[in-house]
Amino acid sequence: MSCSPVPGGENNPAPDLTAERGALAALAALLTRERDALVAGDLETLACLAAEKEAAVETLERLLAGRFAALGREGDHPLPRTAWNVWLARQPAGVRAAWQHLLAEAARLRELNRLNGRLIEERLVLCRQGLTLLAPSSETNLYDPTGRLLSANRSGEVARA
């Protein structure tokens, strides 16, 4: 996917919308796969997806930077968002609709990412609870690191056992 201007439309950022929509769709697919791997506890897939997600985010950042750069060459507004809004207001309804679709897709991705984050947090809580149950506390240790019975912290019954 290219960020180059459309023929006859020098510095027109419209191609970025198509490229950004494709990049968002690719990221959505990765987030969905990530959710499935989180639910399944598939660490190998999660490791692979991390690199793919990083590349997908870099692609989106590059496309966004290209769009803002095109607006900087086109507009007289110092803020890229302001320049984008001015540019968008001059576009046909189809371009404005495509932009609204892009915004909706970005909101959907934020929600997917938030839900994946909740799954990760839930897994962390379960792991911590499991470690708490499995790891001996200082109150329940019967032996020191050398294997000798710790009778000083125990009642006489435990020490004799």
Protein Blocks (a to p, Z undefined) as FASTA:
>chain_A
ZZbdcehiahiaklmmmmmmmmmmmmmmmmmmmmmmmmnopaklmmmmmmmmmmmmmmmm
mmmmmmmmmmmmmmmcfblklmmmmmmmmpcfklmmmmmmmmmmmmmmmmmmmmmmmmmm
mmmmmmmmmmmmmpccfklpmbdfkopacfklpcfklmmZZ
